[in-house]
Amino acid sequence: MNVAIPSVKARRPVVVGAIATLSTAALAWSIVVTRPAAEPGLTTTSPGILYTTPVARFVTNATAVLAVGAVLLLLLLGTQGRDRYGAIAGRARMIGIASGTAWVTATTTTCWLQAAAISQSGPKMPFAGMASYVVAVSSGTALVVTVAAAGAYTLAVVKRRPALGLGTALVGLVAVPVTGHASQSEAPWLTTPAITAHMCAVSLWVGGLALVTVLVAGNRSALALVLPRFSTVAGGAIATVGLTGLLLAGPRLTKDLTPHLSVLLHALLETPAGWLVLGKLAALMLLAATGGVIRQILLPAVRREETSALATLATVELTVMAVAIALATVLARPL
């Protein structure tokens, strides 16, 4: 028996607005506290480019995560589930196509902004300057790979190939991180696989929860099918995020693979980047707690197709996740 819960839909605009407001505030705070100090005698990037670039990156990350969540939901439903719950599957495909299109646009914008920052041309940067950035700088090449992957993802969703869509989306997600700080560390053999696993786990966890909450939470029968499957994915994701986060924090903050404890503590407590890491750590602890409640207490009720507080707890998780992604977006740039 499919029972719709009107309150979930009624609260949706308010919830989305609250999540957007809090994540934007976290992003703005992170940008301000980590803004580079002006160097005397050196030309600096215009404020418009400097502060707009992290916003574009955040939109890029957010649309990529939604894209992953859309195809993950389709895979969690399975072939029979997609046939049985055609309306849910159709909405997931629509979100996937919209997210893929927005992902391409946001990534292209990010590429232009970063090229403008490097060239010091600002808004007057010619197309040739962007092309030069793409060819000569690894981050520019990675952004083009992301655009291509996002385009391939969108086509895969249109063609109803969710497995192919998930693969191309994950390629697009990791292209930029693996060519950034991970590849330039003293131990790329460790940091590159770690950041790859970290990004994939985050996107599956956050994107999957977002789509399950928005599209499935109001349908008890579909939720009983999807949530147990997603819970397995989420359990592996949170473990992966925690482990890889620990591996990456030290090298990111201290430029040392095995920093001394005193050096690491100083970096955590006395630097803006350290504050962002601590913010992410606090978010992970809260997410682990709420995830445990969902898995141990709510999941049995969901399997029995009973009323549960999943939407409320999932909203808390999504809010914390959005703030954590905002902090991570700024933490990923040179500080």
C-alpha positions in Angstrom: 0.0 0.0 0.0 1.5 3.4 -1.0 0.8 6.1 1.4 1.7 9.7 0.6 2.8 11.9 3.4 1.7 15.5 2.6 3.8 17.1 5.3 7.0 16.0 3.5 6.1 17.9 0.4 4.7 20.9 2.3 8.0 21.4 4.2 10.2 20.9 1.1 10.6 24.5 0.0 11.3 25.6 3.6 13.9 22.8 4.1 15.6 23.5 0.8 15.8 27.2 1.6 17.2 26.5 5.1 19.9 24.2 3.7 20.8 26.6 1.0 21.0 29.5 3.5 23.2 27.6 6.0 25.5 26.2 3.4 25.9 29.6 1.7 26.7 31.2 5.1 29.3 28.5 5.8 30.8 29.0 2.3 31.0 32.8 2.8 32.6 32.5 6.2 35.2 30.0 4.9 36.1 32.3 2.0 36.5 35.3 4.3 38.6 33.7 7.0 40.9 32.0 4.4 41.3 34.9 2.0 44.9 35.4 1.1 46.8 38.4 2.4 47.8 41.0 -0.1 51.4 40.9 -1.1 53.0 44.4 -1.5 54.1 45.1 -5.0 52.2 42.2 -6.6 49.1 42.3 -8.7 46.3 40.5 -7.0 43.3 38.8 -8.4 40.2 41.1 -8.6 37.8 40.6 -5.6 35.0 39.6 -8.0 37.1 36.7 -9.4 38.6 35.8 -6.0 35.2 35.4 -4.2 33.1 34.1 -7.1 35.4 31.2 -7.9 34.7 29.2 -4.7 31.0 29.8 -5.3 31.2 28.3 -8.8 33.2 25.4 -7.4 30.5 24.8 -4.7 27.8 24.8 -7.3 29.9 22.4 -9.4 30.3 20.1 -6.4 26.6 20.3 -5.5 25.3 19.5 -8.9 27.8 16.7 -9.3 26.6 15.2 -6.0 22.9 15.4 -7.1 23.8 13.8 -10.4 25.4 10.9 -8.6 22.4 10.6 -6.3 19.9 10.5 -9.2 21.5 7.5 -10.9 22.3 5.8 -7.6 18.6 5.9 -6.7 17.7 4.4 -10.1 20.2 1.6 -9.4 18.8 1.0 -5.9 15.3 0.7 -7.3 16.5 -2.0 -9.7 14.8 -2.9 -12.9 11.6 -4.2 -11.3 11.5 -1.2 -8.9 11.9 1.3 -11.8 8.9 -0.4 -13.5 6.8 -0.6 -10.3 7.6 3.0 -9.2 7.7 4.6 -12.6 6.8 8.1 -11.2 9.8 8.1 -8.8 12.1 6.8 -11.5 10.9 9.4 -13.9 11.5 12.2 -11.4 15.0 10.8 -10.7 15.8 10.9 -14.4 14.6 14.5 -14.7 16.7 15.5 -11.7 19.7 13.6 -13.3 19.3 15.4 -16.6 18.9 18.8 -14.9 21.8 18.2 -12.6 24.0 17.0 -15.5 23.2 20.2 -17.5 23.9 22.4 -14.5 27.1 20.5 -13.8 28.4 21.2 -17.3 27.5 24.9 -17.0 29.0 25.4 -13.5 32.2 23.6 -14.4 32.7 25.7 -17.6 32.1 28.8 -15.5 34.7 27.6 -12.9 37.2 27.0 -15.7 36.7 30.5 -17.0 37.1 32.0 -13.6 40.2 30.1 -12.8 41.7 31.0 -16.1 40.9 34.7 -15.5 42.5 34.5 -12.1 45.8 33.0 -13.4 46.0 35.3 -16.5 45.2 38.4 -14.3 42.9 39.5 -17.2 39.8 39.4 -15.1 36.5 39.8 -16.9 38.3 40.9 -20.0 40.1 37.6 -20.5 39.9 36.5 -24.2 38.9 33.0 -25.3 42.5 32.3 -26.2 43.5 32.8 -22.6 41.0 30.2 -21.4 42.2 27.8 -24.1 45.8 28.3 -23.0 44.9 27.6 -19.4 43.2 24.3 -20.5 46.3 23.2 -22.4 49.1 24.4 -20.2 47.7 23.9 -16.6 46.7 20.5 -15.2 43.7 21.9 -13.3 42.3 23.4 -16.6 42.7 20.0 -18.4 41.0 18.3 -15.5 38.0 20.7 -15.7 37.7 19.9 -19.4 37.6 16.2 -18.5 34.9 17.0 -15.9 32.8 18.8 -18.5 33.2 15.9 -20.9 32.2 13.4 -18.2 29.2 15.5 -17.1 28.1 15.6 -20.7 28.5 11.9 -21.1 26.6 11.4 -17.8 23.7 13.5 -19.0 23.5 11.5 -22.3 23.6 8.2 -20.3 20.6 9.3 -18.2 18.7 10.3 -21.3 19.4 6.9 -22.7 18.3 5.2 -19.4 21.8 3.7 -18.7 22.1 4.5 -14.9 25.2 2.2 -14.4 27.1 4.0 -17.2 25.9 7.3 -15.8 27.2 6.5 -12.4 30.6 5.6 -13.8 31.0 8.8 -15.9 29.8 10.9 -13.0 32.4 9.5 -10.6 35.1 10.1 -13.3 34.0 13.7 -13.5 34.0 14.1 -9.7 37.5 12.9 -9.1 39.2 14.5 -12.2 40.0 17.9 -10.5 40.9 16.6 -7.0 43.4 14.0 -8.2 45.3 16.6 -10.2 45.4 19.1 -7.4 47.0 18.9 -3.9 46.8 15.1 -4.0 49.1 14.7 -7.0 51.5 17.4 -5.7 52.0 15.9 -2.2 55.1 14.1 -1.1 53.2 10.7 -1.3 50.8 10.9 -4.3 50.7 7.1 -4.2 48.7 7.5 -1.0 46.9 10.8 -1.3 45.6 10.3 -4.9 43.7 7.0 -4.1 42.6 8.5 -0.8 41.0 11.6 -2.4 39.5 9.5 -5.1 37.8 7.2 -2.6 36.9 10.2 -0.4 35.1 12.0 -3.2 33.3 8.9 -4.5 32.1 8.0 -1.0 30.9 11.5 -0.2 28.9 11.8 -3.5 27.3 8.4 -3.1 26.4 9.1 0.5 25.1 12.7 0.2 23.6 12.4 -3.2 21.9 9.1 -2.4 20.4 10.4 0.8 19.2 13.6 -0.9 17.3 11.7 -3.6 15.9 9.1 -1.3 14.6 11.8 1.1 13.1 14.0 -1.7 11.6 11.3 -3.9 11.1 8.2 -1.8 10.5 9.3 1.8 6.8 9.9 1.1 6.1 6.4 -0.3 6.4 3.7 2.4 6.4 0.8 0.0 9.2 2.3 -2.2 11.1 3.3 0.9 11.0 -0.2 2.3 12.7 -1.3 -0.9 15.3 1.4 -1.3 16.4 2.4 2.2 17.8 -1.0 3.3 19.9 -1.0 0.1 21.0 2.6 0.6 21.8 1.9 4.2 24.5 -0.6 3.1 26.0 1.9 0.7 25.9 4.7 3.4 27.6 2.5 6.0 30.5 1.8 3.6 30.6 5.5 2.6 30.9 6.9 6.1 33.7 4.5 7.0 35.5 5.4 3.8 35.0 9.2 4.4 36.3 8.9 8.0 39.4 6.9 7.1 40.4 8.8 4.0 39.7 12.1 5.8 42.3 11.1 8.5 44.8 10.2 5.9 44.4 13.5 4.0 44.2 16.0 6.9 47.9 15.9 7.9 49.4 16.2 4.5 46.9 19.0 3.6 47.6 21.1 6.6 51.3 20.5 7.2 52.6 19.4 3.8 54.1 16.4 5.7 52.9 12.8 5.3 53.6 12.0 9.0 53.6 15.4 10.9 54.6 15.6 14.5 51.6 15.8 16.8 52.5 19.3 18.0 52.8 20.5 14.5 49.4 19.0 13.5 47.7 20.4 16.6 49.1 23.9 15.8 47.8 23.6 12.2 44.4 22.5 13.4 43.9 25.1 16.1 45.8 28.1 14.8 45.2 28.2 11.0 42.1 28.9 9.0 42.5 25.6 7.1 42.7 23.8 10.4 39.4 25.4 11.5 37.8 24.1 8.3 39.1 20.6 9.0 37.8 20.7 12.6 34.4 21.8 11.2 34.4 18.8 8.8 35.3 16.5 11.7 32.5 17.8 13.8 30.1 17.3 10.9 31.3 13.7 10.4 30.7 12.9 14.1 27.2 14.3 14.0 26.5 12.5 10.7 27.7 9.2 12.2 25.4 9.6 15.1 22.3 10.4 13.0 23.2 7.7 10.6 23.4 5.2 13.4 19.9 6.2 14.6 18.5 5.7 11.1 20.1 2.3 10.7 19.4 0.9 14.2 16.1 2.5 15.1 14.2 3.7 12.0 15.2 1.0 9.4 13.2 -1.8 11.1 10.1 0.4 11.1 10.7 1.3 7.4 10.9 -2.3 6.5 7.5 -2.9 8.1 6.2 0.1 6.1 5.4 2.0 9.3 5.5 5.7 9.9 9.0 6.9 10.9 10.9 10.1 11.5 13.2 9.5 8.6 12.4 12.8 6.8 13.3 14.8 9.9 16.6 13.0 10.6 17.5 12.9 6.9 16.9 16.7 6.7 19.4 17.2 9.6 21.9 15.0 7.9 21.5 16.8 4.5 21.9 20.2 6.2 25.1 19.1 7.9 26.4 17.5 4.7 25.8 20.7 2.7 27.7 22.8 5.3 30.6 20.2 5.2 30.7 20.4 1.4 30.9 24.2 1.6 33.9 23.9 4.0 35.5 21.3 1.8 35.1 23.4 -1.3 37.1 26.2 0.2 39.6 23.8 1.8 40.4 22.3 -1.6 41.7 25.6 -3.0 45.3 26.9 -2.3 45.4 28.5 1.2 
